[in-house]
């Protein structure tokens, strides 16, 4: 049996085909997301949900032509939301996780701050409920909106012909105002925020089926890309720490806890399991930001405008072992708890102020930001990790970043043999949802 996993990222749409008996990755596909829309307001970050759906369904169709498929799983970018009407059609763009309307001022705080104050939940800007709260108070909810959901839930609806979304609890939690104990929405919080419960989709805590596609293939309900990456990358989930670096970044560990403080949050996996997660809002974009700066310097000097990533990687490896590097705080987009924070470069002297050492200092800063989140997990009661796994293009494409993580964490980094960890995790989840395996743990590790 062959299983398709579909991963709908912010910049890339990916798919993987797994052999459900052995876990072997038979094929992977990657295409650009290609759906960004021009913002209508400075704080807005939006994408075309139908464009994403069209391209994603094209990936599925191309793989079904080549393989006899037994199930399909879906994961995608968390926190963002799209409105759908009573027929299951998108009636808004996707407001993605980078959207900043929640940071707009309201009363003596912000929209996200006011929502958090009313409900007792921490709901950062970019989370779907913070976006919906701003839209409610600014008459920006489409008149024909019937439900809200994530873009990967919407793609699942398109695959199965459903008119109403079904959200896994991992997805509901990523939007905000979920009750993790009940695997449902916190209805008292919704009432405190005057959010109409009719807008809320059904939630499940199980490895549930969303439905079947036109060929009768079972399609699992979607789950967040962070959880999918954890399932797909970690051969041994217990005792491991997963570091993912893509457009953003996450540090994740399995946890028995159901609450967390500060920069950490609990994200359910389903089946009674959960991971504790710390997010780097800039993540791999911090490295891309530095590349853009260095390229602008090269252009200023008349050296052209060619990409510099490979040269930066070489330079970082050359200088990474130096004791005297610039100290780079890579929180260029702030943090979940303190979005107003900005990054900095310090400890600059006459001997270390050059491009190579700046690159080495930046990858070290990225690793240190991740390490601070891991340390917070230990302070919260987590047991020290016995092994570290790295995933995401930022890790795979940058050996200097991998080495920086090994130095800062004091552990060797394992890299899965395949490149689409989230898509593979979605496929493993689908095997359990379709009843092909009794649980996610019983599915063969992808690789």
C-alpha positions as a Markdown table, in Angstrom:
| # | Residue | x | y | z |
|---|---|---|---|---|
| 1 | Unk | 0.0 | 0.0 | 0.0 |
| 2 | Unk | 1.2 | 3.5 | -0.8 |
| 3 | Unk | 0.3 | 6.6 | 1.2 |
| 4 | Unk | 0.5 | 10.2 | 0.0 |
| 5 | Unk | 1.4 | 13.0 | 2.4 |
| 6 | Unk | 0.8 | 16.6 | 1.4 |
| 7 | Unk | 2.6 | 19.5 | 3.2 |
| 8 | Unk | 1.3 | 23.0 | 2.4 |
| 9 | Unk | 4.0 | 25.4 | 3.6 |
| 10 | Unk | 4.2 | 29.2 | 3.4 |
| 11 | Unk | 6.7 | 29.2 | 0.5 |
| 12 | Unk | 6.6 | 25.6 | -0.8 |
| 13 | Unk | 4.0 | 22.9 | -1.4 |
| 14 | Unk | 5.4 | 19.4 | -1.0 |
| 15 | Unk | 4.2 | 15.8 | -1.4 |
| 16 | Unk | 5.7 | 12.5 | -0.5 |
| 17 | Unk | 4.7 | 8.9 | -1.3 |
| 18 | Unk | 5.4 | 6.3 | 1.4 |
| 19 | Unk | 5.4 | 2.5 | 1.2 |
| 20 | Unk | 3.0 | 1.8 | 4.0 |
| 21 | Unk | 4.5 | -1.6 | 4.7 |
| 22 | Unk | 8.2 | -0.6 | 5.0 |
| 23 | Unk | 8.1 | 3.2 | 5.5 |
| 24 | Unk | 10.3 | 3.7 | 2.4 |
| 25 | Unk | 9.9 | 7.1 | 0.8 |
| 26 | Unk | 9.2 | 6.3 | -2.9 |
| 27 | Unk | 9.0 | 9.8 | -4.3 |
| 28 | Unk | 8.8 | 13.5 | -3.2 |
| 29 | Unk | 7.7 | 16.5 | -5.1 |
| 30 | Unk | 8.2 | 20.2 | -4.4 |
| 31 | Unk | 6.7 | 23.3 | -6.1 |
| 32 | Unk | 6.6 | 27.0 | -5.1 |
| 33 | Unk | 3.5 | 28.0 | -3.1 |
| 34 | Unk | 3.1 | 30.9 | -5.6 |
| 35 | Unk | 0.0 | 32.4 | -4.0 |
| 36 | Unk | 1.1 | 35.6 | -2.3 |
| 37 | Unk | -1.3 | 38.5 | -2.7 |
| 38 | Unk | -0.4 | 42.2 | -2.4 |
| 39 | Unk | -1.3 | 43.4 | 1.0 |
| 40 | Unk | -4.3 | 45.8 | 1.2 |
| 41 | Unk | -3.0 | 47.3 | 4.4 |
| 42 | Unk | 0.6 | 47.4 | 5.7 |
| 43 | Unk | 0.1 | 44.8 | 8.5 |
| 44 | Unk | -1.6 | 42.3 | 6.2 |
| 45 | Unk | 0.0 | 39.1 | 5.0 |
| 46 | Unk | -2.4 | 37.2 | 2.7 |
| 47 | Unk | -2.3 | 34.4 | 0.1 |
| 48 | Unk | -4.8 | 33.0 | -2.4 |
| 49 | Unk | -6.4 | 30.0 | -0.8 |
| 50 | Unk | -7.9 | 28.7 | -4.1 |
| 51 | Unk | -4.5 | 29.0 | -5.8 |
| 52 | Unk | -2.9 | 26.9 | -3.1 |
| 53 | Unk | -5.7 | 24.3 | -3.4 |
| 54 | Unk | -5.4 | 24.2 | -7.2 |
| 55 | Unk | -1.6 | 23.5 | -7.0 |
| 56 | Unk | -1.9 | 21.1 | -4.1 |
| 57 | Unk | -4.6 | 19.0 | -5.8 |
| 58 | Unk | -2.4 | 19.0 | -8.9 |
| 59 | Unk | 0.4 | 17.3 | -6.9 |
| 60 | Unk | -2.0 | 14.7 | -5.6 |
| 61 | Unk | -3.4 | 14.0 | -9.1 |
| 62 | Unk | 0.1 | 13.6 | -10.6 |
| 63 | Unk | 1.1 | 11.1 | -7.9 |
| 64 | Unk | -2.1 | 9.1 | -8.2 |
| 65 | Unk | -1.4 | 8.6 | -11.9 |
| 66 | Unk | 1.8 | 6.8 | -10.9 |
| 67 | Unk | 0.9 | 4.9 | -7.7 |
| 68 | Unk | -1.9 | 2.8 | -6.3 |
| 69 | Unk | -2.8 | 5.0 | -3.3 |
| 70 | Unk | -4.4 | 3.7 | -0.1 |
| 71 | Unk | -4.7 | 6.9 | 1.9 |
| 72 | Unk | -3.9 | 10.6 | 1.8 |
| 73 | Unk | -2.7 | 12.8 | 4.7 |
| 74 | Unk | -2.5 | 16.6 | 4.8 |
| 75 | Unk | -0.6 | 19.1 | 7.0 |
| 76 | Unk | 0.3 | 22.7 | 6.5 |
| 77 | Unk | 1.2 | 26.1 | 7.8 |
| 78 | Unk | -0.3 | 26.6 | 11.2 |
| 79 | Unk | -2.1 | 29.6 | 12.8 |
| 80 | Unk | -3.4 | 31.2 | 9.6 |
| 81 | Unk | -7.1 | 31.2 | 8.6 |
| 82 | Unk | -9.5 | 31.4 | 5.7 |
| 83 | Unk | -13.3 | 31.9 | 5.7 |
| 84 | Unk | -15.5 | 29.5 | 3.8 |
| 85 | Unk | -19.2 | 29.8 | 3.0 |
| 86 | Unk | -22.0 | 27.3 | 3.5 |
| 87 | Unk | -21.0 | 25.5 | 0.3 |
| 88 | Unk | -17.4 | 25.1 | 1.5 |
| 89 | Unk | -16.0 | 27.8 | -0.9 |
| 90 | Unk | -13.3 | 30.2 | 0.2 |
| 91 | Unk | -14.8 | 33.7 | 0.6 |
| 92 | Unk | -11.6 | 35.4 | 1.8 |
| 93 | Unk | -7.9 | 35.2 | 1.2 |
| 94 | Unk | -5.7 | 33.1 | 3.6 |
| 95 | Unk | -4.6 | 35.4 | 6.4 |
| 96 | Unk | -1.3 | 33.6 | 7.1 |
| 97 | Unk | 0.7 | 33.2 | 10.3 |
| 98 | Unk | 2.8 | 36.3 | 9.5 |
| 99 | Unk | -0.2 | 38.6 | 9.5 |
| 100 | Unk | 0.2 | 41.5 | 12.0 |
| 101 | Unk | -3.3 | 42.9 | 12.4 |
| 102 | Unk | -3.3 | 41.6 | 15.9 |
| 103 | Unk | -0.6 | 44.1 | 16.8 |
| 104 | Unk | -2.8 | 47.1 | 15.8 |
| 105 | Unk | -3.6 | 49.3 | 18.9 |
| 106 | Unk | -6.9 | 48.8 | 20.7 |
| 107 | Unk | -7.8 | 50.6 | 23.9 |
| 108 | Unk | -4.6 | 50.6 | 26.0 |
| 109 | Unk | -3.2 | 47.4 | 24.4 |
| 110 | Unk | -3.5 | 45.6 | 21.0 |
| 111 | Unk | -6.2 | 43.5 | 19.4 |
| 112 | Unk | -4.2 | 40.4 | 20.3 |
| 113 | Unk | -3.6 | 41.7 | 23.8 |
| 114 | Unk | -7.3 | 42.6 | 24.3 |
| 115 | Unk | -8.4 | 39.2 | 23.1 |
| 116 | Unk | -5.9 | 37.5 | 25.5 |
| 117 | Unk | -7.1 | 39.8 | 28.4 |
| 118 | Unk | -10.7 | 38.9 | 27.8 |
| 119 | Unk | -10.3 | 35.2 | 27.4 |
| 120 | Unk | -7.4 | 34.3 | 29.7 |
| 121 | Unk | -5.7 | 32.6 | 26.7 |
| 122 | Unk | -2.4 | 33.9 | 25.2 |
| 123 | Unk | -3.4 | 34.5 | 21.6 |
| 124 | Unk | -0.5 | 36.1 | 19.6 |
| 125 | Unk | -0.9 | 38.1 | 16.5 |
| 126 | Unk | -1.0 | 35.8 | 13.4 |
| 127 | Unk | -3.1 | 33.2 | 15.2 |
| 128 | Unk | -6.5 | 32.8 | 13.5 |
| 129 | Unk | -8.6 | 33.9 | 16.4 |
| 130 | Unk | -6.6 | 37.1 | 16.8 |
| 131 | Unk | -7.1 | 37.7 | 13.1 |
| 132 | Unk | -10.8 | 36.9 | 13.3 |
| 133 | Unk | -11.1 | 39.2 | 16.4 |
| 134 | Unk | -9.7 | 42.2 | 14.4 |
| 135 | Unk | -11.9 | 41.3 | 11.4 |
| 136 | Unk | -15.0 | 41.2 | 13.7 |
| 137 | Unk | -14.3 | 44.6 | 15.2 |
| 138 | Unk | -13.5 | 46.2 | 11.9 |
| 139 | Unk | -16.4 | 44.8 | 9.9 |
| 140 | Unk | -14.0 | 42.7 | 7.8 |
| 141 | Unk | -15.7 | 39.3 | 8.1 |
| 142 | Unk | -17.2 | 38.4 | 4.7 |
| 143 | Unk | -21.0 | 38.6 | 4.8 |
| 144 | Unk | -21.3 | 35.1 | 3.5 |
| 145 | Unk | -18.7 | 33.5 | 5.8 |
| 146 | Unk | -20.1 | 30.4 | 7.5 |
| 147 | Unk | -17.0 | 28.9 | 9.1 |
| 148 | Unk | -13.3 | 29.6 | 9.5 |
| 149 | Unk | -10.5 | 27.0 | 9.1 |
| 150 | Unk | -6.9 | 26.7 | 8.0 |
| 151 | Unk | -5.8 | 26.5 | 4.4 |
| 152 | Unk | -4.9 | 22.8 | 4.7 |
| 153 | Unk | -8.4 | 22.1 | 6.1 |
| 154 | Unk | -9.7 | 23.9 | 3.1 |
| 155 | Unk | -7.6 | 21.8 | 0.7 |
| 156 | Unk | -9.0 | 18.7 | 2.5 |
| 157 | Unk | -12.5 | 19.9 | 1.9 |
| 158 | Unk | -11.7 | 20.3 | -1.8 |
| 159 | Unk | -10.3 | 16.8 | -2.0 |
| 160 | Unk | -13.3 | 15.2 | -0.3 |
| 161 | Unk | -16.1 | 17.5 | -1.4 |
| 162 | Unk | -17.0 | 18.4 | 2.2 |
| 163 | Unk | -18.9 | 21.6 | 2.7 |
| 164 | Unk | -17.8 | 22.0 | 6.4 |
| 165 | Unk | -14.4 | 21.7 | 7.9 |
| 166 | Unk | -13.3 | 19.2 | 10.5 |
| 167 | Unk | -10.3 | 20.3 | 12.5 |
| 168 | Unk | -7.8 | 18.1 | 14.4 |
| 169 | Unk | -7.2 | 19.5 | 17.9 |
| 170 | Unk | -3.6 | 20.3 | 16.8 |
| 171 | Unk | -5.1 | 22.7 | 14.3 |
| 172 | Unk | -7.7 | 24.2 | 16.7 |
| 173 | Unk | -4.9 | 24.9 | 19.2 |
| 174 | Unk | -2.9 | 26.6 | 16.5 |
| 175 | Unk | -5.8 | 29.1 | 15.9 |
| 176 | Unk | -6.2 | 29.9 | 19.6 |
| 177 | Unk | -8.9 | 29.5 | 22.3 |
| 178 | Unk | -9.0 | 25.7 | 22.2 |
| 179 | Unk | -9.6 | 23.5 | 25.3 |
| 180 | Unk | -6.9 | 20.8 | 25.2 |
| 181 | Unk | -8.5 | 18.8 | 27.9 |
| 182 | Unk | -11.9 | 18.6 | 26.1 |
| 183 | Unk | -10.4 | 18.4 | 22.5 |
| 184 | Unk | -12.7 | 21.2 | 21.6 |
| 185 | Unk | -13.1 | 25.0 | 21.6 |
| 186 | Unk | -13.1 | 26.9 | 24.9 |
| 187 | Unk | -16.7 | 28.1 | 24.6 |
| 188 | Unk | -16.4 | 30.4 | 27.7 |
| 189 | Unk | -13.5 | 32.1 | 26.1 |
| 190 | Unk | -15.5 | 32.5 | 22.9 |
| 191 | Unk | -18.3 | 34.1 | 24.8 |
| 192 | Unk | -15.9 | 36.5 | 26.6 |
| 193 | Unk | -14.7 | 37.6 | 23.2 |
| 194 | Unk | -18.2 | 37.8 | 21.6 |
| 195 | Unk | -17.1 | 35.3 | 19.0 |
| 196 | Unk | -20.2 | 33.7 | 17.3 |
| 197 | Unk | -19.9 | 29.9 | 18.0 |
| 198 | Unk | -21.6 | 29.3 | 14.6 |
| 199 | Unk | -18.3 | 30.3 | 13.0 |
| 200 | Unk | -16.4 | 27.5 | 14.7 |
| 201 | Unk | -15.8 | 24.2 | 12.9 |
| 202 | Unk | -16.1 | 20.8 | 14.5 |
| 203 | Unk | -13.0 | 19.5 | 16.3 |
| 204 | Unk | -11.7 | 16.0 | 16.8 |
| 205 | Unk | -8.9 | 14.7 | 19.0 |
| 206 | Unk | -8.5 | 11.4 | 17.1 |
| 207 | Unk | -6.7 | 10.3 | 14.0 |
| 208 | Unk | -10.0 | 10.9 | 12.1 |
| 209 | Unk | -10.9 | 10.7 | 8.5 |
| 210 | Unk | -12.1 | 13.8 | 6.7 |
| 211 | Unk | -13.8 | 11.8 | 4.0 |
| 212 | Unk | -12.9 | 10.2 | 0.7 |
| 213 | Unk | -11.8 | 11.7 | -2.6 |
| 214 | Unk | -13.6 | 11.1 | -6.0 |
| 215 | Unk | -11.7 | 7.8 | -6.4 |
| 216 | Unk | -12.8 | 6.6 | -2.9 |
| 217 | Unk | -9.4 | 7.1 | -1.3 |
| 218 | Unk | -9.6 | 7.9 | 2.4 |
| 219 | Unk | -8.3 | 11.4 | 3.3 |
| 220 | Unk | -7.3 | 12.1 | 6.9 |
| 221 | Unk | -8.1 | 15.3 | 8.6 |
| 222 | Unk | -5.2 | 17.8 | 8.5 |
| 223 | Unk | -2.7 | 18.5 | 11.2 |
| 224 | Unk | -0.2 | 21.3 | 11.9 |
| 225 | Unk | 3.1 | 21.1 | 10.1 |
| 226 | Unk | 5.0 | 21.2 | 13.4 |
| 227 | Unk | 3.3 | 18.1 | 14.7 |
| 228 | Unk | 3.6 | 16.4 | 11.3 |
| 229 | Unk | 7.3 | 17.1 | 11.2 |
| 230 | Unk | 7.7 | 15.7 | 14.7 |
| 231 | Unk | 5.9 | 12.5 | 13.7 |
| 232 | Unk | 7.8 | 12.2 | 10.4 |
| 233 | Unk | 11.3 | 13.0 | 11.6 |
| 234 | Unk | 11.5 | 11.3 | 15.0 |
| 235 | Unk | 12.1 | 7.6 | 14.9 |
| 236 | Unk | 12.2 | 7.7 | 18.7 |
| 237 | Unk | 9.9 | 10.4 | 19.8 |
| 238 | Unk | 10.5 | 9.9 | 23.5 |
| 239 | Unk | 13.7 | 11.5 | 24.7 |
| 240 | Unk | 14.4 | 13.4 | 21.5 |
| 241 | Unk | 14.4 | 17.1 | 20.7 |
| 242 | Unk | 13.5 | 18.2 | 17.2 |
| 243 | Unk | 14.9 | 21.4 | 15.7 |
| 244 | Unk | 13.1 | 22.5 | 12.6 |
| 245 | Unk | 14.4 | 25.5 | 10.6 |
| 246 | Unk | 12.4 | 26.6 | 7.6 |
| 247 | Unk | 10.9 | 30.1 | 7.0 |
| 248 | Unk | 10.4 | 30.1 | 10.8 |
| 249 | Unk | 11.7 | 27.6 | 13.3 |
| 250 | Unk | 10.6 | 25.4 | 16.2 |
| 251 | Unk | 12.1 | 23.4 | 19.0 |
| 252 | Unk | 9.9 | 20.5 | 20.0 |
| 253 | Unk | 9.8 | 17.7 | 22.6 |
| 254 | Unk | 7.3 | 15.1 | 23.7 |
| 255 | Unk | 5.7 | 16.1 | 27.0 |
| 256 | Unk | 3.0 | 14.9 | 29.4 |
| 257 | Unk | 2.2 | 18.5 | 30.4 |
| 258 | Unk | -1.0 | 20.2 | 29.2 |
| 259 | Unk | 0.1 | 23.8 | 30.0 |
| 260 | Unk | 3.2 | 25.9 | 29.4 |
| 261 | Unk | 4.3 | 29.4 | 30.1 |
| 262 | Unk | 6.3 | 32.2 | 28.5 |
| 263 | Unk | 7.5 | 31.5 | 25.0 |
| 264 | Unk | 6.4 | 27.8 | 25.2 |
| 265 | Unk | 3.1 | 26.2 | 24.1 |
| 266 | Unk | 1.6 | 22.8 | 24.2 |
| 267 | Unk | 0.6 | 21.4 | 20.9 |
| 268 | Unk | -1.5 | 18.2 | 20.9 |
| 269 | Unk | -0.6 | 15.3 | 18.6 |
| 270 | Unk | -3.8 | 13.4 | 19.3 |
| 271 | Unk | -4.2 | 10.1 | 21.0 |
| 272 | Unk | -3.5 | 11.7 | 24.3 |
| 273 | Unk | 0.0 | 12.8 | 23.3 |
| 274 | Unk | 1.4 | 16.3 | 23.0 |
| 275 | Unk | 4.6 | 18.2 | 22.3 |
| 276 | Unk | 6.0 | 21.3 | 24.0 |
| 277 | Unk | 7.1 | 23.8 | 21.4 |
| 278 | Unk | 9.1 | 27.0 | 21.3 |
| 279 | Unk | 8.9 | 29.0 | 18.1 |
| 280 | Unk | 11.5 | 31.2 | 16.4 |
| 281 | Unk | 9.5 | 33.7 | 14.5 |
| 282 | Unk | 12.4 | 34.6 | 12.2 |
| 283 | Unk | 14.1 | 31.2 | 11.9 |
| 284 | Unk | 15.6 | 30.7 | 8.5 |
| 285 | Unk | 14.4 | 34.1 | 7.4 |
| 286 | Unk | 17.1 | 35.6 | 9.7 |
| 287 | Unk | 19.8 | 34.0 | 7.5 |
| 288 | Unk | 17.9 | 35.1 | 4.4 |
| 289 | Unk | 17.8 | 38.6 | 5.8 |
| 290 | Unk | 21.6 | 38.6 | 6.2 |
| 291 | Unk | 22.1 | 37.3 | 2.7 |
| 292 | Unk | 19.9 | 40.1 | 1.4 |
| 293 | Unk | 22.0 | 42.7 | 3.3 |
| 294 | Unk | 25.3 | 41.2 | 2.1 |
| 295 | Unk | 24.0 | 41.1 | -1.5 |
| 296 | Unk | 23.1 | 44.8 | -1.3 |
| 297 | Unk | 26.6 | 45.5 | -0.1 |
| 298 | Unk | 28.0 | 43.6 | -3.1 |
| 299 | Unk | 25.7 | 45.4 | -5.5 |
| 300 | Unk | 26.8 | 48.8 | -4.0 |
| 301 | Unk | 30.4 | 47.8 | -4.7 |
| 302 | Unk | 29.5 | 47.0 | -8.3 |
| 303 | Unk | 29.9 | 43.2 | -7.8 |
| 304 | Unk | 26.5 | 42.2 | -9.1 |
| 305 | Unk | 23.4 | 40.8 | -7.5 |
| 306 | Unk | 24.0 | 37.0 | -7.5 |
| 307 | Unk | 22.8 | 34.9 | -4.5 |
| 308 | Unk | 25.4 | 34.5 | -1.8 |
| 309 | Unk | 24.1 | 31.6 | 0.3 |
| 310 | Unk | 26.8 | 29.1 | -0.8 |
| 311 | Unk | 29.6 | 31.6 | -0.1 |
| 312 | Unk | 28.0 | 32.5 | 3.3 |
| 313 | Unk | 27.9 | 28.8 | 4.2 |
| 314 | Unk | 31.6 | 28.3 | 3.4 |
| 315 | Unk | 32.5 | 31.5 | 5.3 |
| 316 | Unk | 30.5 | 30.4 | 8.4 |
| 317 | Unk | 32.2 | 27.1 | 8.5 |
| 318 | Unk | 35.6 | 28.8 | 8.2 |
| 319 | Unk | 35.0 | 31.1 | 11.2 |
| 320 | Unk | 32.5 | 29.1 | 13.3 |
| 321 | Unk | 35.2 | 27.9 | 15.7 |
| 322 | Unk | 36.6 | 31.4 | 16.4 |
| 323 | Unk | 36.1 | 32.5 | 20.0 |
| 324 | Unk | 35.7 | 36.2 | 19.1 |
| 325 | Unk | 32.6 | 36.4 | 17.0 |
| 326 | Unk | 30.0 | 39.2 | 16.9 |
| 327 | Unk | 27.1 | 38.4 | 19.1 |
| 328 | Unk | 23.9 | 38.3 | 17.0 |
| 329 | Unk | 20.5 | 38.3 | 18.5 |
| 330 | Unk | 18.3 | 36.8 | 15.8 |
| 331 | Unk | 14.9 | 37.8 | 17.2 |
| 332 | Unk | 14.4 | 40.2 | 14.2 |
| 333 | Unk | 10.6 | 39.6 | 14.3 |
| 334 | Unk | 10.4 | 39.5 | 18.1 |
| 335 | Unk | 8.9 | 36.5 | 19.9 |
| 336 | Unk | 5.4 | 35.2 | 20.5 |
| 337 | Unk | 5.3 | 36.7 | 24.0 |
| 338 | Unk | 7.2 | 39.9 | 23.0 |
| 339 | Unk | 6.5 | 40.7 | 19.4 |
| 340 | Unk | 7.9 | 44.2 | 19.8 |
| 341 | Unk | 11.5 | 42.9 | 20.3 |
| 342 | Unk | 14.0 | 43.3 | 17.6 |
| 343 | Unk | 17.4 | 41.7 | 16.9 |
| 344 | Unk | 20.8 | 43.2 | 17.4 |
| 345 | Unk | 24.5 | 42.8 | 16.7 |
| 346 | Unk | 26.9 | 43.5 | 19.5 |
| 347 | Unk | 30.4 | 42.7 | 20.8 |
| 348 | Unk | 31.9 | 44.1 | 17.6 |
| 349 | Unk | 35.6 | 44.9 | 17.7 |
| 350 | Unk | 38.3 | 45.9 | 15.3 |
| 351 | Unk | 39.3 | 42.3 | 14.8 |
| 352 | Unk | 35.9 | 40.6 | 14.2 |
| 353 | Unk | 34.0 | 43.1 | 12.2 |
| 354 | Unk | 34.0 | 41.3 | 8.8 |
| 355 | Unk | 31.4 | 39.4 | 6.6 |
| 356 | Unk | 32.6 | 35.9 | 7.4 |
| 357 | Unk | 32.5 | 36.3 | 11.2 |
| 358 | Unk | 29.2 | 38.1 | 10.9 |
| 359 | Unk | 27.7 | 35.1 | 9.1 |
| 360 | Unk | 29.3 | 32.7 | 11.7 |
| 361 | Unk | 27.9 | 34.9 | 14.5 |
| 362 | Unk | 24.4 | 34.8 | 12.9 |
| 363 | Unk | 24.2 | 31.0 | 12.7 |
| 364 | Unk | 25.5 | 30.8 | 16.2 |
| 365 | Unk | 22.8 | 33.3 | 17.3 |
| 366 | Unk | 20.1 | 31.2 | 15.6 |
| 367 | Unk | 21.3 | 28.1 | 17.5 |
| 368 | Unk | 21.4 | 30.1 | 20.8 |
| 369 | Unk | 17.9 | 31.4 | 20.3 |
| 370 | Unk | 16.7 | 27.8 | 19.9 |
| 371 | Unk | 18.8 | 26.7 | 22.9 |
| 372 | Unk | 17.1 | 29.3 | 25.1 |
| 373 | Unk | 13.7 | 27.7 | 24.2 |
| 374 | Unk | 15.1 | 24.2 | 25.0 |
| 375 | Unk | 16.4 | 25.5 | 28.3 |
| 376 | Unk | 13.0 | 26.9 | 29.1 |
| 377 | Unk | 11.6 | 23.4 | 28.5 |
| 378 | Unk | 14.1 | 21.9 | 31.0 |
| 379 | Unk | 13.2 | 24.6 | 33.5 |
| 380 | Unk | 9.5 | 23.6 | 33.0 |
| 381 | Unk | 10.2 | 20.0 | 34.0 |
| 382 | Unk | 11.2 | 18.3 | 30.8 |
| 383 | Unk | 13.9 | 15.7 | 31.0 |
| 384 | Unk | 17.2 | 16.4 | 29.1 |
| 385 | Unk | 17.1 | 15.1 | 25.6 |
| 386 | Unk | 19.1 | 12.0 | 24.7 |
| 387 | Unk | 19.3 | 12.8 | 21.0 |
| 388 | Unk | 18.7 | 15.8 | 18.7 |
| 389 | Unk | 17.1 | 15.6 | 15.2 |
| 390 | Unk | 17.3 | 18.4 | 12.7 |
| 391 | Unk | 14.7 | 19.0 | 9.9 |
| 392 | Unk | 13.8 | 21.7 | 7.4 |
| 393 | Unk | 15.6 | 23.3 | 4.5 |
| 394 | Unk | 17.5 | 25.6 | 6.8 |
| 395 | Unk | 19.2 | 22.6 | 8.5 |
| 396 | Unk | 19.6 | 20.5 | 5.4 |
| 397 | Unk | 21.1 | 23.2 | 3.1 |
| 398 | Unk | 23.4 | 24.8 | 5.6 |
| 399 | Unk | 26.2 | 22.6 | 7.2 |
| 400 | Unk | 27.4 | 25.6 | 9.2 |
| 401 | Unk | 24.0 | 25.9 | 10.9 |
| 402 | Unk | 24.0 | 22.2 | 11.7 |
| 403 | Unk | 27.5 | 22.6 | 13.3 |
| 404 | Unk | 26.4 | 25.6 | 15.2 |
| 405 | Unk | 23.5 | 23.7 | 16.7 |
| 406 | Unk | 25.8 | 20.8 | 17.7 |
| 407 | Unk | 28.1 | 23.2 | 19.5 |
| 408 | Unk | 25.4 | 25.1 | 21.3 |
| 409 | Unk | 23.3 | 22.0 | 22.2 |
| 410 | Unk | 26.3 | 19.8 | 23.0 |
| 411 | Unk | 24.8 | 16.9 | 20.9 |
| 412 | Unk | 25.3 | 15.4 | 17.5 |
| 413 | Unk | 22.5 | 16.2 | 15.1 |
| 414 | Unk | 20.7 | 13.4 | 13.3 |
| 415 | Unk | 19.3 | 14.3 | 9.9 |
| 416 | Unk | 16.5 | 12.0 | 8.4 |
| 417 | Unk | 17.5 | 10.4 | 5.1 |
| 418 | Unk | 14.4 | 11.9 | 3.4 |
| 419 | Unk | 13.7 | 15.6 | 2.9 |
| 420 | Unk | 10.0 | 16.0 | 3.4 |
| 421 | Unk | 9.5 | 15.2 | 7.1 |
| 422 | Unk | 6.2 | 17.0 | 7.5 |
| 423 | Unk | 4.7 | 15.3 | 4.4 |
| 424 | Unk | 5.9 | 12.0 | 5.6 |
| 425 | Unk | 4.4 | 12.6 | 9.1 |
| 426 | Unk | 1.1 | 13.5 | 7.4 |
| 427 | Unk | 1.3 | 10.2 | 5.5 |
| 428 | Unk | 1.9 | 8.2 | 8.8 |
| 429 | Unk | -1.0 | 10.0 | 10.4 |
| 430 | Unk | -3.2 | 9.1 | 7.5 |
| 431 | Unk | -2.3 | 5.4 | 7.9 |
| 432 | Unk | -3.7 | 5.5 | 11.4 |
| 433 | Unk | -6.8 | 7.6 | 10.4 |
| 434 | Unk | -7.6 | 5.1 | 7.6 |
| 435 | Unk | -7.3 | 2.1 | 9.9 |
| 436 | Unk | -4.4 | 0.7 | 8.0 |
| 437 | Unk | -2.4 | 0.8 | 11.2 |
| 438 | Unk | -3.8 | 0.8 | 14.8 |
| 439 | Unk | -1.9 | 4.0 | 15.7 |
| 440 | Unk | 0.7 | 6.4 | 14.4 |
| 441 | Unk | 3.3 | 4.7 | 16.6 |
| 442 | Unk | 2.5 | 1.4 | 14.9 |
| 443 | Unk | 3.2 | 2.8 | 11.5 |
| 444 | Unk | 6.7 | 2.1 | 10.1 |
| 445 | Unk | 9.2 | 5.0 | 10.5 |
| 446 | Unk | 9.6 | 6.9 | 7.3 |
| 447 | Unk | 13.0 | 6.6 | 5.7 |
